[in-house]
């Protein structure tokens, strides 16, 4: 063992040997543990010889890629002072680039004697190594070739939230050996499908190494969603095949070739080590007092803003550095294009309170790499004052749950939704129009991984989570769903037709609203989870996409047509908020909200809670232009949208124009890809529970 260097942290192979570096401010000794090829036998323990700037380090000239390793860290075991060192526990390197093997739950994984009357104040001397996955030294070499990230403007984005296993486990074009892996996502049938759908970015549910909770494993379940991270640099082992991390890079390269960005859903708000009674697997045993956000005056316990037992201490420079190093690694080395931050409010807490200038937010803002990628916040956590929608700084987009709830309520038929609906359709300027933020700050969604699928949203009034073995207590109770008259599957033609229409209504609303739309994978195919609105533990047919089409075979073509309509007409993805004012040089406002008689909505009309329909006329000359094939700028067409959530038809008077409009779509028509047609009347009758799009060609 040579002295080596304190940076970079982790295990770094330089072509002839490997440097090992580990941060721990309070350790008294650190041992590097080497294992044989299978990881089953510990073959050497070597003390890291140097301690520089709170980093333990050393260099082994004979260690090559493929070497499996872990750490044992010595120091005080004093839980009441926040120290939980226990050298009998093998620990994962927080900077490990690959993990091998799976964790096998056993009481030896805990730093204290489980069941002892002193609880976590006791000390356990059992060796945990045989129950632990092992870190592996990697060779990061990969030939990227001419890979270029698509780098689309924000306002052109259409996101597609998907799960590595869920998308591939039943896909007919993916081999059985590749299902559930990045290699499966790289199969030609998958990449062709995603490209053909027209989405611009895939947002992958967590792919960083995570653990299955003990109580789930004991019930035959798993942490399928993956929001339980244990390694911020390593891909989840089960998602990799023999090609190692190269399989992830290949997937990214193929997505980029198809013009699709890769966004990762990341969990830096907590780790899988849980609360003070959790296992000792990595950071808890390396330096608990530094890595975790402990309770002031009671460091035996952890602040818990996430409901998972702990929170990372991002006020500590080395912990903040680990998170930002991880983010840069996934961008610079793994090629990803951005991140969606789970429970992002936790990352911005200072002394327990949300702060727009928290160290994490300021660090990301000034970082030349991270400030240039997609940054998306889930703007809430479960702590006090945790709901922070619209309060993240410039450059950030945010999941907009108010959009989700409003669209669901409106199409369900609830009263009094029009004022809120108008704001959501127009990009939620009431939430985001500050500090130069744009409509793309709103990530609009009607469904996401957490909750009902689109099909279940129109098929169930109540959640049906019995398979989660929690007596149906888990998951949200207030879903703003409507089963269209029958709970669950139905063979009634009228119920089936209504459900099809409602799905088309919500897809059309989502894809034609200002802001960035996010589709849930499978919604365009009528995917169902049987009414389970919290399938976090269902790694099976409940959550896996069924690629055999169900009752709504026209839905994929309809979705594709909507995405194409959005892409081809900039009026549906403006990069400025509407002002509701007359456009200079024209007689038209950028947007006008209309009553059925064709008159503009007045203040009193917005207060009429019984109204369940509205129309808007959007001008194509609102200062945003298309570029023609000749490079010339030209205004877009004008569009009139009619949204009718009432149980009866509503007739709308149409604006006077030199030519009749083209009906781009009418969701009451049970078809696949809509066929545009001319409408030759002064009024248009919007059928019950329908959305209509009329286009006025600027050339007419």
C-alpha positions as CSV (number, residue, x, y, z in Angstrom):
1,X,0.0,0.0,0.0
2,X,1.4,3.3,-1.1
3,X,0.3,6.7,0.3
4,X,-1.9,7.6,-2.7
5,X,-3.9,10.7,-3.1
6,X,-6.9,12.2,-1.2
7,X,-8.7,13.0,-4.5
8,X,-10.6,11.8,-6.3
9,X,-12.7,10.1,-3.7
10,X,-13.7,6.5,-4.3
11,X,-11.7,3.8,-6.0
12,X,-9.9,5.1,-9.1
13,X,-8.0,2.9,-11.5
14,X,-5.3,4.8,-13.4
15,X,-4.2,2.1,-15.8
16,X,-1.7,0.4,-13.5
17,X,-3.2,0.5,-10.0
18,X,-6.1,1.8,-7.9
19,X,-6.3,4.8,-5.6
20,X,-8.7,4.5,-2.6
21,X,-10.0,7.6,-0.8
22,X,-12.7,7.8,1.8
23,X,-14.0,10.9,3.7
24,X,-14.5,10.5,7.5
25,X,-13.9,13.4,9.9
26,X,-14.2,11.4,13.1
27,X,-12.8,7.9,12.3
28,X,-9.7,6.7,14.1
29,X,-8.7,4.1,11.5
30,X,-9.9,2.8,8.2
31,X,-9.3,-0.6,6.7
32,X,-9.7,-1.5,3.1
33,X,-11.1,-5.0,2.7
34,X,-10.4,-7.0,-0.5
35,X,-12.6,-9.9,-1.6
36,X,-12.1,-12.8,-4.0
37,X,-13.7,-12.8,-7.5
38,X,-17.1,-14.0,-6.2
39,X,-17.1,-11.6,-3.3
40,X,-17.7,-14.5,-0.9
41,X,-14.3,-14.5,0.9
42,X,-12.4,-11.7,2.4
43,X,-8.8,-12.1,1.3
44,X,-7.1,-9.1,2.8
45,X,-7.5,-6.1,5.2
46,X,-5.2,-3.2,4.7
47,X,-5.2,0.0,6.7
48,X,-5.3,3.1,4.6
49,X,-2.0,4.7,5.6
50,X,-2.7,8.4,5.1
51,X,-5.1,10.9,6.5
52,X,-5.3,14.3,4.7
53,X,-7.9,16.9,5.2
54,X,-10.3,14.4,6.8
55,X,-9.8,12.0,3.9
56,X,-8.3,8.5,4.4
57,X,-6.3,7.3,1.4
58,X,-3.9,4.8,-0.1
59,X,-2.8,3.3,-3.4
60,X,-2.5,-0.4,-4.4
61,X,-0.4,-0.8,-7.5
62,X,-1.7,-4.4,-8.2
63,X,-5.4,-3.8,-8.0
64,X,-7.2,-3.9,-11.3
65,X,-10.8,-3.4,-12.5
66,X,-13.1,-6.2,-11.2
67,X,-11.6,-6.2,-7.7
68,X,-14.3,-6.3,-5.1
69,X,-13.9,-4.3,-1.9
70,X,-15.5,-2.7,1.1
71,X,-14.4,-0.8,4.3
72,X,-14.2,-1.3,8.0
73,X,-14.1,2.0,10.0
74,X,-12.9,2.3,13.6
75,X,-14.0,5.0,16.0
76,X,-16.3,5.5,19.0
77,X,-19.6,3.8,19.3
78,X,-21.5,6.6,21.2
79,X,-25.0,6.9,19.8
80,X,-25.9,9.7,22.3
81,X,-23.1,11.8,20.7
82,X,-24.0,10.8,17.2
83,X,-21.1,8.3,16.6
84,X,-22.0,4.8,15.4
85,X,-18.6,3.3,14.4
86,X,-18.5,-0.5,14.3
87,X,-15.5,-2.2,12.5
88,X,-17.4,-5.5,12.6
89,X,-19.6,-4.1,9.9
90,X,-18.5,-4.1,6.3
91,X,-19.3,-0.8,4.7
92,X,-20.1,0.3,1.1
93,X,-18.0,3.0,-0.4
94,X,-20.3,6.0,-0.9
95,X,-18.4,6.7,-4.2
96,X,-18.5,3.1,-5.5
97,X,-19.2,3.1,-9.2
98,X,-20.5,-0.5,-9.2
99,X,-22.0,-2.8,-6.6
100,X,-22.0,-6.6,-6.9
101,X,-24.4,-9.0,-5.3
102,X,-27.5,-8.3,-3.3
103,X,-28.0,-7.6,0.4
104,X,-29.2,-10.5,2.5
105,X,-31.2,-9.3,5.5
106,X,-29.7,-10.6,8.8
107,X,-29.5,-9.1,12.3
108,X,-25.7,-9.0,11.8
109,X,-26.2,-6.0,9.5
110,X,-27.1,-3.8,12.4
111,X,-24.6,-2.0,14.5
112,X,-26.4,-2.8,17.7
113,X,-27.8,-6.1,19.1
114,X,-31.3,-6.4,17.6
115,X,-33.8,-7.1,20.4
116,X,-31.4,-6.0,23.2
117,X,-33.1,-4.2,26.0
118,X,-30.8,-1.2,25.4
119,X,-31.8,-1.0,21.8
120,X,-29.4,0.9,19.6
121,X,-27.2,1.8,22.6
122,X,-25.9,-1.8,22.7
123,X,-23.0,-2.9,20.4
124,X,-23.0,-5.9,18.0
125,X,-19.8,-7.7,17.2
126,X,-20.9,-10.0,14.5
127,X,-19.2,-9.7,11.1
128,X,-21.7,-8.6,8.5
129,X,-19.6,-9.2,5.4
130,X,-21.3,-12.3,4.0
131,X,-24.6,-10.6,4.0
132,X,-23.4,-7.4,2.2
133,X,-23.1,-6.6,-1.5
134,X,-19.5,-5.6,-2.5
135,X,-18.1,-2.6,-4.2
136,X,-16.2,-3.2,-7.4
137,X,-13.3,-1.3,-9.0
138,X,-14.3,-0.3,-12.6
139,X,-12.7,0.6,-15.9
140,X,-14.8,3.6,-17.0
141,X,-13.6,3.4,-20.6
142,X,-16.4,3.7,-23.2
143,X,-16.4,4.8,-26.8
144,X,-19.0,7.6,-27.1
145,X,-18.2,8.3,-30.7
146,X,-20.1,11.3,-32.1
147,X,-22.7,11.3,-29.3
148,X,-24.4,14.6,-28.9
149,X,-27.1,15.4,-26.4
150,X,-30.3,16.6,-28.1
151,X,-30.3,19.8,-26.0
152,X,-33.8,20.9,-27.1
153,X,-35.2,24.2,-25.8
154,X,-37.2,23.7,-22.6
155,X,-40.5,24.7,-24.2
156,X,-40.3,21.9,-26.8
157,X,-40.0,19.1,-24.2
158,X,-42.4,16.2,-23.8
159,X,-41.4,14.0,-20.9
160,X,-42.2,10.3,-20.5
161,X,-41.9,8.8,-17.0
162,X,-40.9,5.1,-17.1
163,X,-39.5,2.3,-15.1
164,X,-36.6,0.1,-16.3
165,X,-38.1,-3.2,-15.3
166,X,-41.8,-2.2,-15.7
167,X,-41.2,-1.1,-19.3
168,X,-39.3,-4.2,-20.4
169,X,-40.3,-7.2,-18.4
170,X,-43.2,-8.1,-20.7
171,X,-42.0,-6.4,-23.9
172,X,-42.2,-8.9,-26.8
173,X,-39.2,-7.4,-28.5
174,X,-36.9,-7.8,-25.5
175,X,-35.1,-11.1,-24.9
176,X,-35.8,-12.9,-21.7
177,X,-32.2,-12.4,-20.5
178,X,-32.3,-8.6,-21.1
179,X,-35.7,-8.0,-19.6
180,X,-35.6,-5.6,-16.6
181,X,-32.2,-4.2,-17.6
182,X,-30.7,-1.3,-19.5
183,X,-29.8,-3.7,-22.2
184,X,-33.5,-4.4,-22.5
185,X,-34.2,-0.6,-22.8
186,X,-31.6,-0.6,-25.6
187,X,-33.5,-3.3,-27.7
188,X,-34.5,-2.0,-31.1
189,X,-38.2,-2.5,-30.5
190,X,-38.0,-0.3,-27.4
191,X,-36.0,2.5,-28.9
192,X,-38.1,2.5,-32.1
193,X,-41.3,2.7,-30.0
194,X,-40.0,5.6,-28.0
195,X,-38.8,7.5,-31.0
196,X,-42.0,6.8,-32.9
197,X,-44.1,8.1,-30.0
198,X,-42.6,11.6,-30.4
199,X,-41.5,12.2,-26.8
200,X,-38.3,14.2,-26.3
201,X,-37.1,12.8,-23.0
202,X,-37.4,9.7,-20.8
203,X,-37.5,10.3,-17.1
204,X,-36.3,7.1,-15.4
205,X,-37.5,6.2,-12.0
206,X,-34.5,5.6,-9.6
207,X,-31.6,3.7,-11.2
208,X,-29.0,4.5,-8.6
209,X,-28.3,1.4,-6.4
210,X,-31.1,0.9,-3.9
211,X,-32.2,-1.7,-1.4
212,X,-35.4,-3.7,-0.7
213,X,-36.7,-2.9,2.8
214,X,-36.5,-5.8,5.2
215,X,-40.2,-5.8,6.0
216,X,-41.1,-6.0,2.3
217,X,-38.7,-8.9,1.7
218,X,-40.1,-10.8,4.6
219,X,-43.6,-10.4,3.0
220,X,-42.4,-11.6,-0.4
221,X,-42.5,-8.0,-1.8
222,X,-39.8,-5.5,-2.9
223,X,-38.9,-1.9,-3.2
224,X,-39.9,-1.9,-6.8
225,X,-39.9,1.9,-7.4
226,X,-36.4,2.2,-5.9
227,X,-36.7,5.3,-3.7
228,X,-34.3,3.8,-1.1
229,X,-30.8,4.7,-2.4
230,X,-27.6,3.2,-0.9
231,X,-25.2,4.1,-3.7
232,X,-25.3,7.5,-5.4
233,X,-22.7,6.7,-8.1
234,X,-23.5,3.0,-8.9
235,X,-26.3,1.9,-11.2
236,X,-28.7,-0.6,-9.5
237,X,-27.0,-4.0,-9.8
238,X,-30.1,-5.8,-11.0
239,X,-30.4,-3.4,-14.0
240,X,-27.0,-4.4,-15.3
241,X,-26.0,-7.5,-17.2
242,X,-22.5,-8.8,-18.1
243,X,-21.8,-5.5,-20.0
244,X,-21.6,-3.6,-16.7
245,X,-22.0,0.1,-16.6
246,X,-21.3,0.2,-20.4
247,X,-24.9,-1.1,-20.8
248,X,-26.2,2.1,-19.2
249,X,-24.0,4.3,-21.4
250,X,-25.1,2.4,-24.5
251,X,-28.7,3.1,-23.6
252,X,-28.0,6.8,-23.3
253,X,-26.2,6.8,-26.6
254,X,-29.1,5.1,-28.3
255,X,-31.5,7.6,-26.8
256,X,-29.4,10.5,-28.0
257,X,-29.2,9.0,-31.5
258,X,-33.0,9.0,-31.4
259,X,-33.2,12.6,-30.3
260,X,-34.3,11.7,-26.8
261,X,-32.8,13.0,-23.6
262,X,-32.3,10.9,-20.5
263,X,-33.5,12.3,-17.1
264,X,-32.9,10.5,-13.9
265,X,-35.2,10.5,-10.9
266,X,-32.7,10.9,-8.0
267,X,-33.0,10.5,-4.3
268,X,-30.5,12.6,-2.3
269,X,-32.9,13.5,0.5
270,X,-32.2,10.3,2.5
271,X,-30.5,6.9,2.3
272,X,-31.6,3.2,2.9
273,X,-30.0,3.2,6.3
274,X,-33.2,4.5,7.9
275,X,-33.6,5.9,11.4
276,X,-31.6,5.2,14.6
277,X,-32.8,1.6,14.6
278,X,-31.7,1.0,11.0
279,X,-28.8,-1.1,9.7
280,X,-25.2,0.0,9.4
281,X,-24.3,-0.4,5.7
282,X,-22.3,2.6,4.6
283,X,-22.4,6.3,5.7
284,X,-23.7,5.5,9.2
285,X,-20.6,3.5,10.0
286,X,-18.2,5.7,8.1
287,X,-19.1,9.0,9.9
288,X,-22.7,9.2,11.1
289,X,-22.3,12.6,12.7
290,X,-21.0,14.1,9.4
291,X,-23.3,12.4,6.8
292,X,-26.7,12.7,8.5
293,X,-28.9,15.5,9.7
294,X,-29.1,14.7,13.4
295,X,-31.5,16.3,15.9
296,X,-29.9,19.3,17.6
297,X,-29.3,18.5,21.2
298,X,-30.2,14.8,20.7
299,X,-27.7,13.4,18.1
300,X,-28.8,9.9,18.8
301,X,-31.8,10.6,16.6
302,X,-32.2,11.8,13.0
303,X,-34.3,14.6,11.5
304,X,-36.8,13.0,9.3
305,X,-38.4,15.3,6.6
306,X,-39.1,12.4,4.3
307,X,-40.9,9.8,6.3
308,X,-38.1,7.4,5.7
309,X,-36.1,7.8,8.9
310,X,-33.2,10.1,8.0
311,X,-31.9,13.0,5.9
312,X,-28.5,13.7,4.5
313,X,-26.6,16.6,6.1
314,X,-26.2,18.8,3.1
315,X,-24.9,21.7,5.2
316,X,-21.7,19.7,5.6
317,X,-19.3,20.6,2.8
318,X,-18.1,17.0,2.2
319,X,-21.6,15.6,2.1
320,X,-22.7,18.4,-0.2
321,X,-19.6,17.7,-2.3
322,X,-20.6,14.0,-2.5
323,X,-24.0,14.9,-3.9
324,X,-22.7,17.3,-6.4
325,X,-19.9,15.0,-7.4
326,X,-22.5,12.3,-8.0
327,X,-24.6,14.6,-10.2
328,X,-21.6,15.6,-12.2
329,X,-20.5,12.0,-12.6
330,X,-23.9,11.1,-14.1
331,X,-23.7,14.0,-16.5
332,X,-20.0,13.9,-17.5
333,X,-19.3,10.2,-17.3
334,X,-22.7,8.6,-17.8
335,X,-24.1,11.1,-20.3
336,X,-27.4,11.9,-18.7
337,X,-29.2,15.2,-19.5
338,X,-30.8,16.1,-16.2
339,X,-32.4,15.1,-13.0
340,X,-35.8,15.1,-11.2
341,X,-35.1,15.5,-7.5
342,X,-37.3,13.4,-5.2
343,X,-38.7,15.4,-2.2
344,X,-36.5,18.3,-3.2
345,X,-37.6,20.5,-0.3
346,X,-35.4,18.4,2.0
347,X,-32.4,19.4,0.0
348,X,-33.0,23.0,0.6
349,X,-33.6,23.0,4.3
350,X,-31.3,25.2,6.5
351,X,-31.7,24.7,10.2
352,X,-34.9,22.8,9.4
353,X,-36.5,25.5,7.3
354,X,-36.7,25.7,3.5
355,X,-34.4,28.4,2.1
356,X,-34.2,29.5,-1.5
357,X,-30.5,30.1,-1.0
358,X,-29.7,26.8,0.8
359,X,-26.1,25.6,0.1
360,X,-27.4,22.9,-2.3
361,X,-29.4,25.3,-4.5
362,X,-26.6,27.9,-4.6
363,X,-24.0,25.3,-5.4
364,X,-25.9,23.9,-8.3
365,X,-26.7,27.4,-9.6
366,X,-23.0,28.3,-9.9
367,X,-21.8,25.0,-11.2
368,X,-21.1,25.2,-14.9
369,X,-22.0,21.6,-15.5
370,X,-25.1,21.2,-13.3
371,X,-26.6,24.6,-14.1
372,X,-26.7,23.7,-17.7
373,X,-28.8,20.5,-17.4
374,X,-32.5,19.9,-16.7
375,X,-33.2,20.5,-13.0
376,X,-36.6,19.4,-11.9
377,X,-37.9,19.6,-8.3
378,X,-40.6,17.6,-6.6
379,X,-41.3,20.8,-4.5
380,X,-42.4,19.2,-1.3
381,X,-41.5,16.8,1.5
382,X,-43.4,15.6,4.6
383,X,-41.7,18.0,7.1
384,X,-43.2,21.2,8.5
385,X,-43.6,23.9,5.8
386,X,-42.6,21.3,3.2
387,X,-45.0,22.3,0.4
388,X,-43.0,24.8,-1.8
389,X,-44.6,24.8,-5.2
390,X,-43.4,27.7,-7.2
391,X,-40.7,28.7,-4.7
392,X,-37.6,27.1,-6.3
393,X,-35.1,29.5,-8.0
394,X,-34.7,30.3,-11.6
395,X,-33.4,27.5,-13.9
396,X,-35.5,25.0,-12.0
397,X,-38.7,23.3,-13.3
398,X,-41.2,21.8,-10.8
399,X,-43.7,19.0,-10.7
400,X,-47.0,20.8,-10.6
401,X,-49.5,18.8,-8.6
402,X,-52.1,21.6,-8.7
403,X,-52.2,21.0,-12.5
404,X,-52.9,17.3,-11.8
405,X,-55.6,17.9,-9.3
406,X,-57.4,20.6,-11.3
407,X,-57.5,18.7,-14.5
408,X,-58.8,15.6,-12.7
409,X,-61.5,17.6,-10.9
410,X,-62.6,19.4,-14.0
411,X,-63.1,16.3,-16.1
412,X,-64.7,14.5,-13.2
413,X,-67.3,17.2,-13.3
414,X,-66.6,19.0,-10.0
415,X,-68.1,22.5,-9.7
416,X,-66.1,25.8,-9.5
417,X,-63.0,24.6,-11.5
418,X,-62.9,27.1,-14.3
419,X,-60.6,29.9,-12.8
420,X,-58.1,27.3,-11.6
421,X,-58.3,25.4,-14.9
422,X,-57.6,28.5,-17.0
423,X,-54.5,29.2,-15.0
424,X,-53.2,25.6,-15.4
425,X,-54.0,25.5,-19.2
426,X,-52.1,28.8,-19.6
427,X,-48.9,27.7,-17.9
428,X,-49.6,28.5,-14.2
429,X,-48.3,32.1,-14.3
430,X,-49.9,32.6,-10.9
431,X,-47.4,30.2,-9.5
432,X,-44.3,30.7,-11.7
433,X,-44.3,34.1,-13.2
434,X,-41.5,35.6,-11.1
435,X,-37.8,36.2,-11.4
436,X,-38.0,35.7,-15.1
437,X,-39.2,32.1,-14.9
438,X,-41.1,30.8,-17.9
439,X,-44.1,28.5,-18.6
440,X,-41.7,25.5,-18.9
441,X,-41.1,25.9,-15.1
442,X,-44.4,23.9,-14.8
443,X,-44.0,20.2,-15.3
444,X,-47.7,19.3,-16.0
445,X,-48.9,15.8,-15.3
446,X,-52.3,14.1,-14.8
447,X,-50.8,10.8,-13.7
448,X,-47.3,9.7,-12.4
449,X,-45.8,6.6,-10.9
450,X,-47.4,7.5,-7.6
451,X,-51.1,7.1,-8.0
452,X,-53.6,5.7,-10.5
453,X,-52.7,5.1,-14.1
454,X,-54.8,7.0,-16.6
455,X,-57.0,3.9,-17.2
456,X,-57.5,3.4,-13.5
457,X,-58.3,7.1,-13.0
458,X,-61.5,6.6,-15.1
459,X,-62.2,3.1,-13.8
460,X,-62.0,3.3,-10.0
461,X,-63.5,5.6,-7.4
462,X,-61.4,4.0,-4.7
463,X,-57.9,2.6,-4.3
464,X,-57.5,-1.2,-4.3
465,X,-54.1,-1.8,-2.7
466,X,-54.8,-5.1,-1.0
467,X,-51.8,-6.7,-2.8
468,X,-49.5,-4.4,-0.8
469,X,-50.5,-6.3,2.4
470,X,-51.2,-3.2,4.4
471,X,-55.0,-3.7,4.6
472,X,-55.5,-1.1,1.9
473,X,-54.4,1.7,4.3
474,X,-51.5,2.9,2.1
475,X,-51.7,5.2,-0.8
476,X,-53.8,8.4,-1.3
477,X,-57.5,8.3,-0.5
478,X,-58.4,11.5,-2.4
479,X,-57.6,10.7,-6.0
480,X,-60.2,12.9,-7.8
481,X,-61.1,9.9,-9.9
482,X,-64.4,8.7,-11.4
483,X,-65.2,5.2,-12.5
484,X,-67.8,6.3,-15.1
485,X,-70.5,4.4,-13.3
486,X,-68.9,1.0,-12.6
487,X,-66.1,0.2,-10.2
488,X,-63.4,-1.7,-12.0
489,X,-63.6,-3.7,-15.3
490,X,-66.9,-3.4,-17.2
491,X,-68.4,-5.0,-20.3
492,X,-71.0,-2.2,-20.6
493,X,-70.4,-0.6,-24.0
494,X,-71.5,2.8,-22.7
495,X,-69.2,2.7,-19.8
496,X,-66.3,1.6,-22.0
497,X,-67.0,4.4,-24.5
498,X,-67.2,7.0,-21.8
499,X,-63.9,5.8,-20.2
500,X,-62.2,6.0,-23.6
501,X,-63.4,9.6,-24.1
502,X,-62.3,10.6,-20.6
503,X,-58.8,9.3,-21.3
504,X,-58.6,11.2,-24.5
505,X,-59.9,14.3,-22.8
506,X,-57.1,14.3,-20.2
507,X,-54.4,13.4,-22.7
508,X,-55.5,16.2,-25.0
509,X,-55.7,18.7,-22.1
510,X,-52.2,17.7,-20.9
511,X,-50.5,17.8,-24.3
512,X,-52.1,21.1,-25.4
513,X,-51.5,23.1,-22.2
514,X,-48.7,25.6,-21.8
515,X,-45.7,24.2,-19.8
516,X,-44.0,20.8,-20.1
517,X,-46.2,17.8,-20.3
518,X,-45.2,14.5,-18.7
519,X,-46.8,11.3,-19.7
520,X,-46.8,8.2,-17.6
521,X,-45.4,5.2,-19.5
522,X,-48.3,2.9,-20.5
523,X,-51.0,5.5,-20.3
524,X,-51.0,5.8,-24.1
525,X,-51.7,2.1,-24.2
526,X,-54.4,1.9,-21.5
527,X,-52.2,0.3,-18.9
528,X,-54.0,-0.7,-15.7
529,X,-52.7,-1.7,-12.2
530,X,-56.1,-3.0,-11.2
531,X,-56.9,0.0,-9.1
532,X,-53.6,-0.1,-7.1
533,X,-52.6,3.5,-6.6
534,X,-49.4,2.8,-4.7
535,X,-47.6,-0.1,-6.5
536,X,-44.2,0.8,-5.0
537,X,-43.7,-2.8,-3.8
538,X,-45.2,-4.7,-6.8
539,X,-42.4,-6.0,-9.0
540,X,-44.8,-8.2,-11.0
541,X,-47.7,-8.1,-13.5
542,X,-49.5,-5.5,-11.4
543,X,-46.9,-2.8,-12.3
544,X,-45.3,-4.2,-15.5
545,X,-46.6,-2.9,-18.7
546,X,-48.8,-5.3,-20.7
547,X,-47.9,-4.9,-24.3
548,X,-50.9,-6.7,-25.6
549,X,-53.4,-4.0,-26.4
550,X,-56.5,-3.8,-24.2
551,X,-59.9,-2.4,-25.1
552,X,-58.7,1.0,-26.4
553,X,-56.6,0.1,-29.4
554,X,-56.8,3.6,-30.9
555,X,-55.2,5.3,-28.0
556,X,-51.5,5.1,-29.1
557,X,-52.3,6.7,-32.5
558,X,-54.4,9.4,-30.8
559,X,-51.5,10.2,-28.4
560,X,-49.0,10.3,-31.2
561,X,-51.3,12.7,-33.1
562,X,-51.5,15.0,-30.1
563,X,-47.8,15.1,-29.6
564,X,-47.4,15.9,-33.3
565,X,-50.0,18.7,-33.1
566,X,-48.1,20.2,-30.1
567,X,-44.8,19.9,-31.8
568,X,-45.9,21.5,-35.1
569,X,-47.7,24.5,-33.5
570,X,-45.8,26.7,-31.2
571,X,-49.0,28.2,-29.8
572,X,-49.2,25.1,-27.6
573,X,-45.6,25.4,-26.2
574,X,-45.0,29.2,-25.9
575,X,-41.8,30.3,-24.1
576,X,-43.7,33.3,-22.7
577,X,-46.7,33.6,-20.5
578,X,-50.0,34.9,-21.9
579,X,-50.7,38.6,-21.1
580,X,-54.3,38.7,-22.2
581,X,-53.5,41.9,-24.1
582,X,-53.9,43.0,-27.7
583,X,-50.9,42.0,-29.9
584,X,-49.2,45.1,-31.4
585,X,-50.1,45.5,-35.0
586,X,-53.1,43.3,-34.8
587,X,-56.7,43.4,-33.5
588,X,-56.4,40.2,-31.5
589,X,-55.4,39.3,-28.0
590,X,-52.9,36.6,-27.4
591,X,-55.6,34.6,-25.6
592,X,-59.3,35.1,-25.1
593,X,-61.6,33.0,-22.9
594,X,-65.0,32.6,-24.4
595,X,-68.5,31.8,-23.3
596,X,-70.9,29.7,-25.5
597,X,-72.4,32.8,-27.1
598,X,-68.9,33.9,-28.3
599,X,-68.5,36.8,-25.9
600,X,-65.4,37.1,-23.7
601,X,-65.7,35.8,-20.2
602,X,-66.4,38.6,-17.6
603,X,-65.5,38.6,-14.0
604,X,-68.9,37.4,-12.9
605,X,-68.8,34.5,-15.4
606,X,-65.6,33.1,-13.7
607,X,-67.5,33.1,-10.4
608,X,-70.3,30.9,-11.7
609,X,-69.4,27.6,-10.1
610,X,-72.0,25.7,-12.2
611,X,-70.1,26.3,-15.4
612,X,-68.5,23.1,-16.6
613,X,-67.3,24.2,-20.1
614,X,-65.0,26.9,-21.4
615,X,-63.4,27.8,-24.7
616,X,-60.2,29.7,-25.4
617,X,-59.0,31.3,-28.6
618,X,-55.2,31.4,-28.9
619,X,-53.6,33.8,-31.5
620,X,-50.7,32.5,-33.6
621,X,-49.5,36.1,-34.1
622,X,-48.6,36.5,-30.4
623,X,-45.0,37.4,-31.1
624,X,-43.8,33.8,-31.5
625,X,-43.1,32.5,-34.9
626,X,-42.2,29.4,-36.9
627,X,-39.2,29.2,-39.1
628,X,-40.2,28.0,-42.6
629,X,-37.9,25.8,-44.7
630,X,-36.6,29.0,-46.3
631,X,-35.6,30.5,-43.0
632,X,-38.3,33.1,-43.0
633,X,-40.4,33.8,-39.9
634,X,-44.1,33.4,-40.0
635,X,-46.9,33.5,-37.5
636,X,-48.7,30.3,-36.4
637,X,-52.3,29.5,-37.0
638,X,-55.0,30.6,-34.5
639,X,-56.6,27.8,-32.5
640,X,-59.9,27.6,-30.6
641,X,-60.2,24.9,-27.9
642,X,-63.5,23.9,-26.3
643,X,-63.4,21.9,-23.1
644,X,-66.8,20.6,-22.1
645,X,-66.9,18.5,-18.9
646,X,-70.7,18.8,-18.7
647,X,-73.0,15.8,-19.1
648,X,-74.8,17.6,-21.9
649,X,-73.7,19.1,-25.2
650,X,-72.9,22.8,-25.3
651,X,-73.1,24.9,-28.5
652,X,-70.4,27.5,-29.0
653,X,-70.5,30.4,-31.4
654,X,-67.3,30.6,-33.5
655,X,-65.2,33.7,-34.1
656,X,-65.7,35.3,-37.4
657,X,-62.9,34.6,-39.9
658,X,-62.6,34.7,-43.7
659,X,-62.6,30.9,-43.8
660,X,-64.2,28.1,-41.9
661,X,-62.0,26.4,-39.3
662,X,-60.5,22.9,-39.5
663,X,-61.6,20.5,-36.8
664,X,-58.2,19.0,-35.7
665,X,-59.8,16.7,-33.1
666,X,-63.0,16.0,-31.3
667,X,-62.5,13.5,-28.4
668,X,-66.1,12.3,-28.8
669,X,-65.2,10.6,-32.0
670,X,-64.0,7.1,-31.1
671,X,-61.1,6.8,-33.4
672,X,-57.3,6.4,-33.4
673,X,-55.5,9.2,-35.2
674,X,-57.9,12.1,-35.7
675,X,-58.7,13.1,-39.3
676,X,-58.9,16.9,-39.8
677,X,-62.0,18.1,-41.5
678,X,-63.5,21.5,-42.4
679,X,-66.4,22.8,-40.3
680,X,-68.9,24.9,-42.3
681,X,-71.2,26.3,-39.7
682,X,-71.1,29.4,-37.5
683,X,-71.4,27.3,-34.3
684,X,-69.9,24.1,-33.0
685,X,-71.7,21.8,-30.7
686,X,-69.3,20.3,-28.3
687,X,-70.7,16.9,-27.3
688,X,-71.0,15.9,-23.6
689,X,-67.6,15.4,-21.9
690,X,-65.5,16.2,-24.9
691,X,-62.5,18.4,-26.0
692,X,-62.6,20.0,-29.4
693,X,-59.7,21.7,-31.2
694,X,-60.5,24.0,-34.1
695,X,-57.7,25.5,-36.3
696,X,-58.0,28.8,-38.3
697,X,-55.4,28.6,-41.0
698,X,-53.5,31.9,-41.2
699,X,-53.4,31.6,-45.0
700,X,-57.1,31.5,-45.4
